[in-house]
């Protein structure tokens, strides 16, 4: 997994296309950033593209700059901007479980078509409402027309919608600084599949067990072999409940991601061995 620091003005698709040209092979990403946003984009290479589902749901951390006394039709600098001159008296953002209406500029599909395509034609549509979690929204700087926040939230949270709750404000700048335990200061590095999934509980397996997993067999579950991952469960201790995912490792190699089912571990995605 390549840790990429996306600049403003390019799409996540543009980044994937660039990496594909430079490196070849299969390339994907595990979490879109808007064109105006910058920061951490997790780019998956080769067989690691099969790990996308485990990375997309990780919590995200952002630094967002709100421009106060202005409104945007899209909640960001790419919309039509209107100066109101009304500076919000209360700069506190709501935390906890929040109901968000999906923006018209999002890539969410309604009626089989992405909302942003409808928006570009000037159409409107009934937009879904989603429950998201905002773990913290710290005001780190404020003065004049701008306020800066560090926001940690669940996957799928629209930060521009969070900023719009201030009323006369829009998200002028947005930078993603972390995806789960992976921070932007690692930009430019390539993580192995095992490093990329370091947040998952890990079970070390033998060469023989790795072959069995590669052939579609299950392994008996032994809780004494589980090493905790790096991201705690927000709802409580991570534990290893039925249905939990586990990284099956053989040395430095990620053999598979398995699901804990009662007394067994069954592979969902197998990376190694290949045959």
Secondary structure as GFF3:
##gff-version 3
##sequence-region A 1 275
A	DSSP	beta_strand	2	6	.	.	.	ID=ss1
A	DSSP	alpha_helix	12	23	.	.	.	ID=ss2
A	DSSP	beta_strand	27	29	.	.	.	ID=ss3
A	DSSP	beta_strand	38	45	.	.	.	ID=ss4
A	DSSP	three_ten_helix	46	51	.	.	.	ID=ss5
A	DSSP	alpha_helix	52	56	.	.	.	ID=ss6
A	DSSP	beta_strand	60	68	.	.	.	ID=ss7
A	DSSP	beta_strand	70	72	.	.	.	ID=ss8
A	DSSP	beta_strand	81	83	.	.	.	ID=ss9
A	DSSP	beta_strand	96	101	.	.	.	ID=ss10
A	DSSP	beta_strand	109	110	.	.	.	ID=ss11
A	DSSP	beta_strand	113	114	.	.	.	ID=ss12
A	DSSP	alpha_helix	115	120	.	.	.	ID=ss13
A	DSSP	beta_strand	129	143	.	.	.	ID=ss14
A	DSSP	beta_strand	146	153	.	.	.	ID=ss15
A	DSSP	alpha_helix	159	164	.	.	.	ID=ss16
A	DSSP	beta_strand	169	179	.	.	.	ID=ss17
A	DSSP	beta_strand	182	183	.	.	.	ID=ss18
A	DSSP	three_ten_helix	184	186	.	.	.	ID=ss19
A	DSSP	alpha_helix	193	196	.	.	.	ID=ss20
A	DSSP	beta_strand	201	204	.	.	.	ID=ss21
A	DSSP	alpha_helix	207	214	.	.	.	ID=ss22
A	DSSP	beta_strand	219	220	.	.	.	ID=ss23
A	DSSP	three_ten_helix	223	225	.	.	.	ID=ss24
A	DSSP	beta_strand	226	227	.	.	.	ID=ss25
A	DSSP	beta_strand	245	250	.	.	.	ID=ss26
A	DSSP	beta_strand	253	261	.	.	.	ID=ss27
A	DSSP	beta_strand	264	270	.	.	.	ID=ss28
###
